[in-house]
Amino acid sequence: MISYCVFIIIPVLLVGNIANQVFIKSIREQTYNNIQGTLHQMSDNISYKMEDIVRVSDMLYFDSSFNNRLRYSESTWVSYDTMVNVLIPKLETAINTANSKIWLSIYLRNEELREIYNNYSYSDPLESNTRLFDIYQYERLVDKTWYKLYPQEENYGSTLEWKQVENDAGNGRISLLRRLIDISSIQLQEIGFVRINVSLEDMFESMDYNKIGDGTALYLSDSQGRVILSSGGVQTTVFKENELRNNGDLLIRKPIPVLGWNLIAVVPAEIVEKDTVKIRNLTLLICLICIAIFFIVSIVISKYFSLRVSKIVSVLDSFQEGAFHKRAQFKGNDEFTHIASALNDMGSNIGKLINEVYLADLQKKQAELESLHAQINPHFLYNTLSSISRLARFGMLDKLQRMVMDLAKFYRLSLNDGRNIISVKNELEQAQAYVDIQKIKYDERMQVTYDFEPEVVRYETVKLILQPFIENVLEHAWTGDYIHVRITARVLEDVLEFKIIDNGVGFPPGRVLDNTGGQDLTNAGYGIRNVDQRIKLHYGSEYGVTLFSRAGIGTTVRIVIPLVKRTAAEGRSKTLM
């Protein structure tokens, strides 16, 4: 019972643990997917704002008339007209069309166009209420480092660069850098350069940790891991990815390819585990409930089988005391019902045989009584049913069922409708049923092999001539913790030969007069003499049992009977091994 419960608890706990891991993994994946979708939306909003700034630069880049006027320098009046009526209005229009507040700076190669710029007194132009565009001469640009690093090759319409230059990082800005070219020139000659500044907070306005959940954090980091912008969490200048992962925090990264930056969401471990703890507790509760149910069911089943086995054992105890009138009655059609039926028939038959034996010849009476003793050994049955009781008590239902079925089969074949003659096929099956019962008891310590020729099933024999010798091996032949038995059956000319061969201790000196093939069985055991006597009584003195034994090597029992074909058809049983 305890082992059964242990074997039940282990799978339940294993399944519960697997289910818990699956649920936790599912929760983490769901959290990951939800946050990944939120980051994707944020990325789309950022991309939209960046595209809006690029659209503003397109107004200057692709305007052919605007570009042509920037190149003209015929007279002072033309330059003045270009400045007042073309350049300034164009820049104001570009700024006004932007959806974000921008600061636009333009550098011109045309030296006739004068500079217009503000003195911001070290303040951020995006925070001032003054004009948000400046016009510079080209000579202010050529020595700037970021200009020198700008791509030299111009790919028409697509060459531009997002970058933090000069004091952008300190003021929380980012710049869109783009050159202006002479569209009419085949060589795409540079006529100016545009720098558009936009606030990081404005550009990344959608980056809000509240969209993910309380306690989370959002970080915008560059390719070197420096934190550009953050929302929620601990304010830091360097993103400590390894430290966060070691804490068990969930990190979800969304690249921003245009900038080469990463938008990273950080969900603390305690938030991720909050729901998993509930799942873990629920799984544990379900496991405990299942274990309790299995335990109660196992007790009920064990008690059910134990009561039935105890009743059968009680009837057997009465049989041992000579009270063959006792009966075991069970309802249903299970194995216990078959055993009870066979046991009742056995008791009835034994009672009848006891009465009949007094009317027979003394020698025949003694042989028949010994035959009945060998056929139905109450001690063997008692031990077997005691084993069944133990199996039921410990809940080993598979072994219990096999032992019960083999026992029922053994006694069904033993009874043989009261006939002393049985087919060789059934005799071999009965021996196998006995072996199967004993193998459940001895397990791996007992090994039995069979070697039956197919022709033997065509004949008949006196019943129960093999089982006593197998029982004798198990009772007396052990040399240690292991025994091997080989059972053969074959047709030799005009006789049928059976052999039971073991590797046991052998007969000690003096038990058998001729240990190489002696026929004197005077000193042999009760079961051996019983089988030999029944064979000689039925078939004649030339048939019977021969022993071959040597101490320390083993014993071979040879049984010889005449070839008598079966006279009645019998039902098919399982195929012989």
C-alpha positions as CSV (number, residue, x, y, z in Angstrom):
1,M,0.0,0.0,0.0
2,I,2.8,2.4,0.9
3,S,4.8,1.6,-2.2
4,Y,1.6,2.0,-4.3
5,C,1.0,5.5,-2.8
6,V,4.6,6.5,-3.4
7,F,4.4,5.4,-7.0
8,I,1.2,7.5,-7.3
9,I,2.6,10.6,-5.6
10,I,5.8,10.7,-7.7
11,P,3.9,10.9,-11.1
12,V,1.4,13.4,-9.7
13,L,4.2,15.7,-8.4
14,L,6.1,15.3,-11.6
15,V,3.1,16.2,-13.8
16,G,2.3,19.1,-11.4
17,N,5.8,20.4,-11.7
18,I,5.7,20.2,-15.5
19,A,2.4,21.9,-15.6
20,N,3.6,24.6,-13.3
21,Q,6.7,25.2,-15.6
22,V,4.5,25.3,-18.6
23,F,2.1,27.9,-17.0
24,I,5.1,30.0,-15.9
25,K,6.6,29.9,-19.3
26,S,3.3,30.8,-20.9
27,I,2.9,33.8,-18.5
28,R,6.4,35.0,-19.3
29,E,5.8,34.6,-23.1
30,Q,2.5,36.4,-22.8
31,T,4.1,39.2,-20.9
32,Y,6.9,39.3,-23.4
33,N,4.6,39.5,-26.4
34,N,2.4,42.2,-24.8
35,I,5.4,44.4,-24.0
36,Q,6.9,43.6,-27.4
37,G,3.7,44.9,-29.0
38,T,3.7,48.1,-26.9
39,L,7.4,48.7,-27.9
40,H,6.4,48.2,-31.5
41,Q,3.8,50.9,-31.2
42,M,6.3,53.2,-29.5
43,S,8.7,52.5,-32.3
44,D,6.1,53.3,-34.9
45,N,5.3,56.7,-33.2
46,I,9.0,57.5,-33.1
47,S,9.4,56.6,-36.7
48,Y,6.5,58.8,-37.6
49,K,8.1,61.8,-35.8
50,M,11.4,61.1,-37.5
51,E,9.7,60.8,-40.9
52,D,8.0,64.2,-40.2
53,I,11.4,65.8,-39.7
54,V,12.7,64.2,-42.8
55,R,9.6,65.5,-44.7
56,V,10.6,69.1,-43.5
57,S,14.0,68.6,-45.0
58,D,12.5,67.2,-48.2
59,M,10.8,70.6,-48.6
60,L,14.2,72.2,-49.0
61,Y,16.0,69.3,-50.7
62,F,13.5,68.6,-53.6
63,D,12.4,72.3,-54.3
64,S,14.2,73.0,-57.6
65,S,13.3,76.7,-57.8
66,F,14.5,77.2,-54.2
67,N,17.8,75.5,-55.0
68,N,18.2,77.6,-58.2
69,R,17.7,80.9,-56.3
70,L,20.3,79.8,-53.7
71,R,22.9,79.6,-56.5
72,Y,22.2,83.0,-58.1
73,S,24.6,85.8,-57.2
74,E,24.3,88.3,-60.1
75,S,23.7,91.4,-58.1
76,T,23.1,92.7,-54.6
77,W,19.4,93.2,-55.4
78,V,19.0,89.6,-56.5
79,S,20.7,88.3,-53.3
80,Y,18.4,90.6,-51.2
81,D,15.3,89.4,-53.1
82,T,16.4,85.8,-52.6
83,M,16.9,86.3,-48.9
84,V,13.7,88.2,-48.2
85,N,11.2,86.6,-50.6
86,V,12.6,83.1,-51.0
87,L,14.9,81.8,-48.3
88,I,13.4,83.3,-45.1
89,P,9.7,82.5,-46.1
90,K,10.8,79.0,-47.1
91,L,12.5,78.3,-43.8
92,E,9.5,79.8,-41.8
93,T,7.1,77.6,-43.8
94,A,9.2,74.5,-43.2
95,I,9.3,75.2,-39.5
96,N,5.6,75.9,-39.3
97,T,4.7,72.6,-41.1
98,A,6.6,70.5,-38.7
99,N,4.5,68.7,-36.1
100,S,7.3,69.0,-33.6
101,K,9.2,72.1,-32.4
102,I,12.4,72.2,-34.4
103,W,15.5,74.5,-34.7
104,L,16.7,74.7,-38.3
105,S,20.2,75.8,-39.3
106,I,21.2,76.2,-43.0
107,Y,24.8,76.7,-44.3
108,L,25.1,78.3,-47.8
109,R,28.0,78.3,-50.3
110,N,26.6,81.5,-51.9
111,E,28.6,84.2,-50.3
112,E,26.2,86.9,-51.5
113,L,23.5,85.7,-49.2
114,R,24.1,87.3,-45.8
115,E,24.0,85.5,-42.4
116,I,21.0,85.8,-40.1
117,Y,21.4,84.1,-36.7
118,N,20.5,84.7,-33.0
119,N,22.6,84.9,-29.9
120,Y,21.1,82.3,-27.6
121,S,23.4,83.2,-24.7
122,Y,24.1,79.5,-24.0
123,S,20.5,78.7,-23.7
124,D,18.6,76.0,-25.6
125,P,17.1,77.5,-28.8
126,L,14.2,75.0,-28.6
127,E,13.2,76.6,-25.2
128,S,13.2,80.1,-26.5
129,N,10.4,82.1,-28.1
130,T,12.7,83.7,-30.8
131,R,13.1,82.8,-34.4
132,L,13.9,79.1,-34.7
133,F,16.1,79.2,-37.9
134,D,19.6,80.5,-38.5
135,I,21.4,81.2,-41.8
136,Y,25.2,80.8,-41.9
137,Q,28.0,81.1,-44.4
138,Y,29.7,77.8,-45.5
139,E,33.0,78.8,-43.9
140,R,31.4,78.2,-40.5
141,L,30.8,74.5,-41.4
142,V,33.9,73.2,-43.1
143,D,35.9,72.8,-40.0
144,K,33.3,71.1,-37.9
145,T,34.2,67.5,-37.1
146,W,30.7,66.1,-37.6
147,Y,30.7,67.6,-41.1
148,K,33.9,66.0,-42.0
149,L,32.5,62.6,-40.9
150,Y,29.4,63.1,-43.0
151,P,29.2,60.6,-46.0
152,Q,31.0,62.1,-49.0
153,E,29.0,60.2,-51.6
154,E,25.5,61.5,-52.2
155,N,22.7,59.1,-53.0
156,Y,20.0,61.3,-54.4
157,G,17.1,61.7,-52.1
158,S,18.2,59.3,-49.4
159,T,21.5,60.5,-48.0
160,L,20.9,61.9,-44.6
161,E,22.1,61.2,-41.0
162,W,20.6,61.3,-37.5
163,K,23.2,62.2,-35.0
164,Q,24.0,64.0,-31.8
165,V,26.6,66.6,-32.6
166,E,28.2,69.5,-30.7
167,N,26.2,70.2,-27.6
168,D,23.1,68.0,-28.6
169,A,23.8,65.4,-25.9
170,G,24.1,67.9,-23.1
171,N,20.9,69.7,-24.2
172,G,18.9,66.5,-24.8
173,R,18.6,67.0,-28.6
174,I,19.3,65.1,-31.8
175,S,20.1,66.5,-35.2
176,L,19.0,65.6,-38.7
177,L,22.0,66.3,-41.1
178,R,21.4,66.7,-44.8
179,R,23.2,68.4,-47.7
180,L,21.5,70.6,-50.3
181,I,22.5,69.9,-53.9
182,D,22.3,71.5,-57.3
183,I,19.5,69.4,-58.8
184,S,20.3,70.7,-62.3
185,S,23.9,69.5,-62.0
186,I,24.7,66.0,-63.2
187,Q,27.4,65.7,-60.6
188,L,25.0,66.6,-57.7
189,Q,27.1,69.6,-56.6
190,E,26.7,70.6,-53.0
191,I,25.3,74.2,-52.6
192,G,24.4,74.1,-48.9
193,F,23.8,72.0,-45.8
194,V,20.9,71.7,-43.4
195,R,20.9,70.8,-39.7
196,I,17.5,70.3,-38.0
197,N,17.5,70.0,-34.2
198,V,14.6,68.4,-32.3
199,S,14.2,67.6,-28.6
200,L,14.7,64.0,-27.6
201,E,11.7,64.3,-25.2
202,D,9.6,65.6,-28.1
203,M,10.9,62.9,-30.5
204,F,10.4,60.1,-27.9
205,E,7.3,61.4,-26.4
206,S,5.6,58.1,-26.7
207,M,8.3,56.4,-24.5
208,D,6.3,56.2,-21.3
209,Y,6.8,53.3,-18.8
210,N,3.1,53.7,-17.6
211,K,2.1,52.1,-20.9
212,I,3.9,48.9,-19.8
213,G,2.9,48.9,-16.2
214,D,3.7,50.3,-12.7
215,G,7.2,49.4,-11.5
216,T,8.6,48.9,-15.0
217,A,11.2,51.1,-16.8
218,L,12.0,52.1,-20.3
219,Y,15.5,53.0,-21.5
220,L,16.8,54.4,-24.8
221,S,20.5,53.3,-25.2
222,D,23.0,53.8,-28.0
223,S,25.2,51.2,-29.6
224,Q,27.8,51.6,-26.7
225,G,25.2,51.0,-24.0
226,R,25.0,54.6,-22.9
227,V,21.5,55.6,-21.7
228,I,20.2,58.5,-23.9
229,L,16.8,58.7,-22.3
230,S,14.9,56.8,-19.6
231,S,11.3,56.6,-18.2
232,G,10.8,55.1,-14.8
233,G,13.2,52.9,-13.0
234,V,16.6,54.0,-11.7
235,Q,18.2,56.9,-13.5
236,T,21.5,55.9,-14.9
237,T,24.0,56.8,-17.6
238,V,25.0,53.2,-18.5
239,F,22.5,50.4,-19.1
240,K,23.6,47.5,-16.8
241,E,22.2,44.6,-18.7
242,N,24.1,41.8,-17.0
243,E,23.2,43.1,-13.6
244,L,19.5,43.2,-14.5
245,R,19.5,39.7,-16.0
246,N,21.2,38.3,-12.9
247,N,18.4,39.8,-10.8
248,G,15.9,37.8,-12.9
249,D,14.4,40.9,-14.6
250,L,12.7,40.5,-17.9
251,L,14.4,42.5,-20.7
252,I,12.7,43.2,-24.0
253,R,14.7,45.0,-26.7
254,K,13.3,46.9,-29.7
255,P,16.0,48.2,-32.1
256,I,15.6,51.6,-33.9
257,P,17.6,50.9,-37.1
258,V,17.7,54.5,-38.4
259,L,19.5,55.6,-35.2
260,G,21.3,52.4,-34.3
261,W,19.8,52.8,-30.9
262,N,17.7,50.3,-28.8
263,L,14.5,50.8,-26.9
264,I,14.6,48.5,-23.9
265,A,11.8,47.6,-21.5
266,V,12.8,46.3,-18.1
267,V,10.2,44.3,-16.1
268,P,11.4,43.5,-12.5
269,A,11.5,39.9,-11.4
270,E,9.0,40.5,-8.7
271,I,6.4,41.7,-11.2
272,V,6.9,38.8,-13.5
273,E,6.8,36.3,-10.6
274,K,3.7,37.9,-9.1
275,D,1.3,35.8,-11.2
276,T,3.5,32.7,-11.3
277,V,3.3,32.4,-7.5
278,K,-0.5,32.2,-7.8
279,I,-0.1,29.5,-10.5
280,R,2.4,27.6,-8.5
281,N,0.2,27.6,-5.4
282,L,-2.8,26.5,-7.5
283,T,-0.8,23.7,-9.1
284,L,0.4,22.5,-5.6
285,L,-3.2,22.6,-4.3
286,I,-4.4,20.5,-7.3
287,C,-1.6,18.0,-6.7
288,L,-2.4,17.6,-3.1
289,I,-6.1,17.0,-3.9
290,C,-5.2,14.4,-6.5
291,I,-2.9,12.7,-4.0
292,A,-5.6,12.6,-1.4
293,I,-8.1,11.2,-3.9
294,F,-5.7,8.5,-5.1
295,F,-4.8,7.6,-1.5
296,I,-8.5,7.2,-0.5
297,V,-9.3,5.1,-3.6
298,S,-6.2,2.9,-3.0
299,I,-7.4,2.2,0.5
300,V,-10.9,1.3,-0.6
301,I,-9.6,-1.0,-3.4
302,S,-7.0,-2.6,-1.1
303,K,-9.6,-3.3,1.5
304,Y,-12.0,-4.7,-1.1
305,F,-9.4,-7.2,-2.3
306,S,-8.1,-8.0,1.1
307,L,-11.6,-9.0,2.4
308,R,-12.1,-11.3,-0.6
309,V,-8.7,-12.9,-0.2
310,S,-9.2,-13.3,3.5
311,K,-12.5,-15.1,2.9
312,I,-10.8,-17.5,0.5
313,V,-8.0,-18.1,2.9
314,S,-10.6,-18.9,5.6
315,V,-12.1,-21.5,3.4
316,L,-8.7,-23.0,2.7
317,D,-8.0,-23.2,6.5
318,S,-11.3,-25.2,6.8
319,F,-10.1,-27.5,4.0
320,Q,-6.9,-28.1,5.9
321,E,-8.9,-29.1,9.0
322,G,-11.0,-31.5,6.9
323,A,-14.1,-29.4,6.7
324,F,-14.6,-29.6,2.9
325,H,-18.3,-28.5,3.1
326,K,-17.2,-24.8,3.6
327,R,-17.8,-22.6,0.5
328,A,-16.8,-19.1,-0.7
329,Q,-19.6,-17.2,-2.5
330,F,-18.8,-14.0,-4.5
331,K,-21.0,-12.0,-6.8
332,G,-19.8,-10.8,-10.2
333,N,-17.6,-12.2,-12.8
334,D,-14.1,-11.2,-11.7
335,E,-11.0,-13.4,-10.9
336,F,-12.1,-13.9,-7.3
337,T,-15.4,-15.3,-8.4
338,H,-13.5,-17.8,-10.7
339,I,-11.1,-18.7,-7.8
340,A,-14.1,-19.2,-5.4
341,S,-15.9,-21.3,-8.0
342,A,-12.7,-23.4,-8.6
343,L,-12.2,-23.7,-4.8
344,N,-15.8,-24.8,-4.2
345,D,-15.5,-27.4,-7.0
346,M,-12.2,-28.5,-5.5
347,G,-13.8,-28.9,-2.0
348,S,-16.7,-30.8,-3.5
349,N,-14.4,-33.0,-5.6
350,I,-12.1,-33.7,-2.7
351,G,-15.1,-34.7,-0.5
352,K,-16.4,-37.1,-3.2
353,L,-12.9,-38.5,-3.8
354,I,-12.4,-39.1,-0.1
355,N,-15.6,-41.2,0.0
356,E,-14.7,-43.1,-3.2
357,V,-11.2,-43.9,-2.2
358,Y,-12.4,-46.3,0.6
359,L,-14.2,-48.4,-2.0
360,A,-11.1,-48.9,-4.2
361,D,-8.1,-51.2,-4.1
362,L,-5.7,-50.4,-1.3
363,Q,-2.8,-49.6,-3.6
364,K,-5.0,-47.7,-6.0
365,K,-6.6,-45.9,-3.0
366,Q,-3.2,-44.8,-1.8
367,A,-2.1,-43.7,-5.3
368,E,-5.3,-41.8,-5.8
369,L,-5.0,-40.0,-2.5
370,E,-1.4,-39.1,-3.3
371,S,-2.5,-37.9,-6.7
372,L,-5.1,-35.7,-5.1
373,H,-2.4,-34.4,-2.6
374,A,-0.1,-33.6,-5.5
375,Q,-2.9,-32.2,-7.7
376,I,-4.3,-29.8,-5.1
377,N,-1.7,-28.9,-2.5
378,P,-3.4,-26.7,0.1
379,H,-0.1,-25.6,1.4
380,F,0.8,-24.2,-2.1
381,L,-2.6,-22.7,-2.5
382,Y,-2.5,-21.2,1.0
383,N,1.0,-19.7,0.3
384,T,-0.2,-18.4,-3.0
385,L,-3.3,-16.7,-1.6
386,S,-1.3,-15.3,1.2
387,S,1.0,-13.7,-1.5
388,I,-2.2,-12.4,-3.2
389,S,-3.3,-10.9,0.1
390,R,0.1,-9.1,0.5
391,L,-0.1,-7.8,-3.1
392,A,-3.6,-6.5,-2.4
393,R,-2.5,-4.9,0.8
394,F,0.3,-3.1,-0.9
395,G,-1.8,-2.1,-3.9
396,M,0.3,-4.0,-6.4
397,L,-2.7,-4.6,-8.6
398,D,-1.0,-5.6,-11.8
399,K,1.0,-8.4,-10.1
400,L,-2.1,-9.4,-8.1
401,Q,-4.2,-9.7,-11.2
402,R,-1.5,-11.9,-13.0
403,M,-1.2,-14.1,-9.9
404,V,-4.9,-14.5,-9.5
405,M,-5.4,-15.4,-13.2
406,D,-2.5,-17.9,-13.2
407,L,-3.9,-19.5,-10.0
408,A,-7.4,-19.7,-11.5
409,K,-5.9,-21.3,-14.6
410,F,-3.8,-23.7,-12.6
411,Y,-6.7,-25.0,-10.7
412,R,-9.0,-25.0,-13.7
413,L,-6.6,-27.3,-15.5
414,S,-5.9,-29.3,-12.3
415,L,-9.6,-30.1,-11.9
416,N,-9.9,-31.1,-15.6
417,D,-13.6,-32.0,-15.1
418,G,-12.6,-34.7,-12.6
419,R,-10.6,-36.7,-15.2
420,N,-7.1,-38.1,-14.5
421,I,-6.0,-37.9,-18.1
422,I,-5.2,-34.5,-19.6
423,S,-3.8,-33.3,-22.9
424,V,-0.1,-32.6,-23.0
425,K,-1.0,-29.1,-24.1
426,N,-2.9,-28.4,-20.9
427,E,-0.3,-30.1,-18.8
428,L,2.4,-27.8,-20.2
429,E,0.1,-24.8,-19.7
430,Q,-0.6,-25.8,-16.1
431,A,3.2,-26.1,-15.5
432,Q,3.6,-22.6,-17.1
433,A,0.9,-21.2,-14.9
434,Y,2.6,-22.6,-11.8
435,V,5.9,-21.1,-13.0
436,D,4.3,-17.7,-13.6
437,I,2.9,-17.7,-10.0
438,Q,6.3,-18.6,-8.6
439,K,8.1,-16.0,-10.8
440,I,6.0,-13.2,-9.2
441,K,7.2,-14.4,-5.8
442,Y,10.9,-15.0,-6.8
443,D,11.2,-12.3,-9.5
444,E,14.6,-12.2,-11.1
445,R,16.1,-14.9,-8.8
446,M,14.3,-17.5,-10.9
447,Q,14.7,-18.1,-14.6
448,V,12.8,-20.7,-16.5
449,T,13.3,-21.6,-20.2
450,Y,11.0,-23.9,-22.3
451,D,11.8,-26.2,-25.2
452,F,8.6,-27.8,-26.5
453,E,8.4,-29.6,-29.8
454,P,5.1,-28.7,-31.6
455,E,4.1,-32.4,-32.1
456,V,3.7,-33.0,-28.4
457,V,0.4,-31.2,-28.2
458,R,-1.2,-34.1,-30.2
459,Y,-1.0,-36.5,-27.3
460,E,-2.3,-36.9,-23.8
461,T,-0.8,-37.8,-20.4
462,V,-1.6,-38.4,-16.7
463,K,-2.1,-35.0,-15.3
464,L,0.2,-33.2,-12.9
465,I,3.4,-34.9,-13.7
466,L,5.6,-31.8,-14.2
467,Q,4.5,-29.4,-11.4
468,P,5.8,-31.5,-8.5
469,F,9.3,-31.6,-9.9
470,I,9.3,-27.8,-10.6
471,E,8.1,-27.4,-7.0
472,N,10.8,-29.7,-5.8
473,V,13.5,-27.6,-7.6
474,L,12.2,-24.4,-5.9
475,E,12.1,-26.1,-2.5
476,H,15.5,-28.0,-2.4
477,A,17.8,-27.0,-5.3
478,W,18.8,-23.5,-4.4
479,T,22.6,-22.9,-4.4
480,G,22.4,-19.2,-3.7
481,D,20.1,-16.4,-4.7
482,Y,19.5,-17.7,-8.2
483,I,18.1,-20.8,-9.9
484,H,17.7,-21.7,-13.5
485,V,15.3,-24.4,-14.7
486,R,14.9,-25.8,-18.2
487,I,11.8,-27.7,-19.2
488,T,11.7,-29.8,-22.4
489,A,9.1,-31.9,-24.2
490,R,9.7,-34.0,-27.3
491,V,8.7,-37.1,-29.2
492,L,11.3,-39.9,-29.3
493,E,10.2,-42.8,-31.6
494,D,7.3,-44.5,-29.7
495,V,7.6,-42.5,-26.4
496,L,7.0,-39.0,-25.1
497,E,9.8,-37.6,-23.1
498,F,9.7,-34.7,-20.6
499,K,12.8,-33.3,-18.8
500,I,13.1,-30.9,-15.9
501,I,16.8,-29.7,-15.7
502,D,18.1,-27.4,-12.9
503,N,21.6,-26.1,-11.9
504,G,21.0,-26.5,-8.2
505,V,22.8,-28.4,-5.4
506,G,21.9,-31.8,-6.7
507,F,21.0,-34.9,-4.6
508,P,23.4,-35.5,-1.7
509,P,25.2,-38.8,-1.7
510,G,23.1,-41.7,-0.5
511,R,19.7,-40.3,-1.6
512,V,19.8,-42.0,-5.1
513,L,21.7,-45.2,-5.6
514,D,22.7,-44.5,-9.2
515,N,23.2,-40.8,-9.8
516,T,24.0,-41.3,-13.5
517,G,20.6,-42.8,-14.3
518,G,19.3,-44.9,-11.5
519,Q,15.7,-46.1,-11.3
520,D,15.6,-46.8,-7.6
521,L,13.4,-44.1,-6.2
522,T,13.0,-45.6,-2.7
523,N,14.9,-42.7,-1.1
524,A,13.5,-40.1,-3.4
525,G,10.9,-37.5,-2.2
526,Y,7.2,-38.0,-1.8
527,G,6.3,-36.0,-4.9
528,I,8.7,-37.9,-7.1
529,R,7.5,-41.3,-6.0
530,N,3.9,-40.2,-6.4
531,V,4.4,-39.2,-10.0
532,D,6.3,-42.4,-10.8
533,Q,3.7,-44.6,-9.1
534,R,0.8,-43.0,-11.0
535,I,2.6,-43.3,-14.4
536,K,3.4,-47.0,-13.7
537,L,-0.1,-47.6,-12.5
538,H,-1.7,-46.2,-15.6
539,Y,0.8,-47.1,-18.4
540,G,3.0,-50.0,-17.0
541,S,6.2,-50.5,-15.3
542,E,8.4,-49.7,-18.3
543,Y,7.4,-46.1,-18.0
544,G,8.0,-43.6,-15.3
545,V,10.6,-41.3,-13.7
546,T,14.4,-41.4,-14.0
547,L,16.7,-39.1,-12.0
548,F,20.2,-37.9,-13.1
549,S,21.9,-35.9,-10.4
550,R,25.4,-34.9,-9.2
551,A,26.0,-32.9,-6.0
552,G,27.0,-29.3,-6.7
553,I,26.1,-29.5,-10.4
554,G,22.4,-30.0,-10.7
555,T,19.6,-32.5,-11.3
556,T,17.8,-33.8,-14.5
557,V,14.4,-35.5,-14.1
558,R,13.4,-37.6,-17.1
559,I,9.8,-38.6,-17.5
560,V,8.8,-41.1,-20.2
561,I,5.2,-42.1,-21.2
562,P,3.8,-43.8,-24.2
563,L,2.5,-42.0,-27.3
564,V,-1.3,-41.8,-26.8
565,K,-3.2,-39.5,-29.1
566,R,-5.9,-37.2,-27.7
567,T,-9.4,-38.7,-27.9
568,A,-11.4,-35.5,-27.3
569,A,-11.1,-31.9,-28.8
570,E,-10.2,-29.2,-26.3
571,G,-10.6,-25.5,-26.3
572,R,-7.6,-23.4,-27.5
573,S,-5.5,-21.8,-24.9
574,K,-2.6,-19.3,-25.2
575,T,0.3,-20.3,-27.4
576,L,3.0,-22.2,-25.7
577,M,6.3,-20.4,-25.1
